[in-house]
Amino acid sequence: MWLCLKDSFLSIVSKDCRPDELMVRARRPGDIEKVFPDAKVSRNTGSDYLYRAALPRDVVKQAMAAMIDHVDYPNFKDSVEDRSLHAAYLGVWCAMAGLQHPPPDIERATHARSALTSKNTL
């Protein structure tokens, strides 16, 4: 499972851990600790995700419920302040938009946004 959060990106799998645990993985330092401050995070250069922590399933469930309670934005991408994370999420958005048939009208949305912006600057 991938979790795209306002301030971190996590991958959660049942791999290399006990049955009552989940492996929480991240590509950037500090992302796991933003959600799981008490996690013992290890760094492993021999795997695809550099950072990882085995956590009890119940701890992961509680954190996910808390994430839902903290959704306070009307647009997820606009809530992401970290520029590199935002750019990565935009790439994911575009890839997933390609799975939608018909795809979103990106050109129309971009034109409408620029028209609105130019009206507000007059």
N, C-alpha and C positions, 0 to 999 in steps of 0.2 A: 504494500500500500504506500502510495506517495502522499505526503501531506505538504501542501503548499500553504505556508503561513505568512503573515505580514512580515515577519522578521527572520524566518528560517525555513529551510526545506529539509524534510525528513523522509527516510524510507524505513518502513517497518515490516519486518519479515519474521517468519518462524524458521530460523536457520542458525546453526552454531550456538544453540542455547538449550536450556532445559524445556520440557513440555509446558511448564507453568510460567515461562518467560517469553518475551519477544525481543528480537534484536532491533534496536533503534539505530539507524545509520545516518550519517550526514557527510556532505562533501566539504563543508566549511567548518573551521574551528569555532566552537561556541554555540553552534545551532542547537545541538542536543541540550545543552545546559540552559538555554532560554526556556525550554519547555519542561525539562527535568533537572532542576538545579542541584539535586543531590546525586545525580548519576555519576558513576565512575566510568569516565570515557577513556577508551584506549585509542591509540593511533596505530594503524596497520598499513604500511606501504605496499603490502603484498595482496591487497584486495581492491575491488573497484570503488568502495566507499572508504575513504581514509579514516573516518571517525566512527566509533561504534560503542554501544553500551547495551548489555543484556539487562532487561528490566522486567519485574513481575508484570504479568498481563493485567492485573488489577490496577497497578500504578498507571499503565498506559491508558486503560479505559477511563480512569478518573481524569487524567490530563485531557483526553479527547473530549469528555463531557464539558470540562471547563473551557476548552477552546470554543465550543458552540455557544456557551454563555457569553463569550466576549466578542462575538461578531457584532460590530457596530458601524459597518460601512455599507454604502449603497453599491459600491463597485470595488471588487477585490483588487484588481490591478492598481487602481488609483490609491489604495491604502498602503502599498508597498513603497517605503521611502528609500531603501537601499537601491542605488541605481543599478548595480550589477545583478542583484536579485530580480529587480523589475525587468531588466532586459532578458534574463533567463525565462521568467514567467511569460513574457510576451512571445518568446519563441515557442513555448509549450502551447500558449493560446492559439497561435497560428497553425501549429501542427494539428491540434485538435479541431480547429475550424475546418481543416481540410477533410475531416471525416464526416462533416455535416452535409447532408444533401437536401435542398440546395445549400451551398455555403453562405455564410453571412455576407451581406453586401458591404464589404469593407470600403470600397470606393465611395459609396453613397454616404456611409457613416462619416468618413473622413471629410467629404465635401460639406456635409451638414455642420460638422464641428467647426470647420474653417469659416463657413458663412456666418455662423453665430459669433465666432470670435471677431470677425471683421465688423459686424454690426455693433458689437460692444465697444469697439475702439473708435468709432466715428464721433 
